Amino acid sequence: MKKIGVLTSGGDSPGMNAAIRAVVRCGIEADMEVYGIHRGYEGLLDGEIHQLSRSSVGDILHRGGTMLKTARSDRFRTEEGQRHAVNMLDTFGIEGLVVIGGDGSLRGGCDLDRKGIKVMGLPGTIDNDLGYTDYTIGFDTAVTTVLDAVTKIRDTSSSHERTTVIEVMGRHCGDIALHAGLAGGAEAVLIPEIEINLNELCRKIVVGANRGKQHSIIIKAEGVSVSSQELVQTIEERTGRETRLVVLSYLQRGGSPTYRDRMLATLTGAKAVELLKEDSSSKAIGAVNGEIVAYDLQAALKQKREIDREMYDLIGVLSK
Ligand code: ATP
């Protein structure tokens, strides 16, 4: 394989740049021409494709976001769009593609694979919602950002003896809430995978206050069935305690990637090039038990992400 492409797609995540850098520099080292495709699949359809050099990916390792920009593309979801994407890759002589993105982006990669393109999928999403890998690129940084916010909010919540609901990202997967909740000492964590029990939650806040707790921190993933505003109102009405809402939103997507995210991005990026060089079939690359793994792309995306129930229960025990 002589020419490969790399793109970032879906929501951006810290560490995407580190992955791009690894793909470009390892690719050039392996005597390949590496092409950067701007704005994900949308840019691929528009032919926004430029050859990258070693120096073009200098000074990006530590930066959040993605130098290739990212986008969502409805055109790419159609049969016509995908045929056009394959023709575009063919026009540039690109035989292998590294796709850095979440579940949707890697599913798009599966469609290209079915049309004869070798695709290496890297798990670039803060959500940690891919079943085949223990961690995704950006998750560790996002949790670190949430933890920083929790620590700061704890100070002011204590001073005012308040309950604070902190809404974090996670439409279908509660991993950010779960990990930040355990590491941040939250009173409760609300995630889409487990039905919310309002009575139990309010009782816990009241019992905690009775035994002298100065504040309650509730971390809620955005995908939970009750809206955050409704939740705050209900808690305040039922417990009689002042309750505030903090929505962290896009703050969680930014920032310099942590050590763990840089390592995961760099090692999976290098693995992607190694596999393309070997002319391997399409793979989803990730990390399991601390080792870099590469599974068949289509099969990997069928693996369901299970929530860590023990971690969830431990939060309940520690916050009694
Ligand atoms: P994140 O969840 O972190 O935002 P993602 O990769 O899951 O990342 P999506 O918006 O779901 O984000 O997907 C990004 C793009 O991938 C979509 O705009 C679309 O072009 C393509 N895509 C998504 N799902 C599919 C699918 N099932 N088949 C083909 N292409 C898809």
Boltz pocket constraint, residues with backbone or C-beta under 6 A from the ligand:
constraints:
  - pocket:
      binder: B
      contacts: [[A, 9], [A, 10], [A, 11], [A, 12], [A, 41], [A, 71], [A, 72], [A, 73], [A, 74], [A, 76], [A, 77], [A, 101], [A, 102], [A, 103], [A, 104], [A, 105], [A, 106], [A, 107], [A, 108], [A, 109], [A, 111], [A, 124], [A, 125], [A, 126], [A, 127]]
      max_distance: 6.0
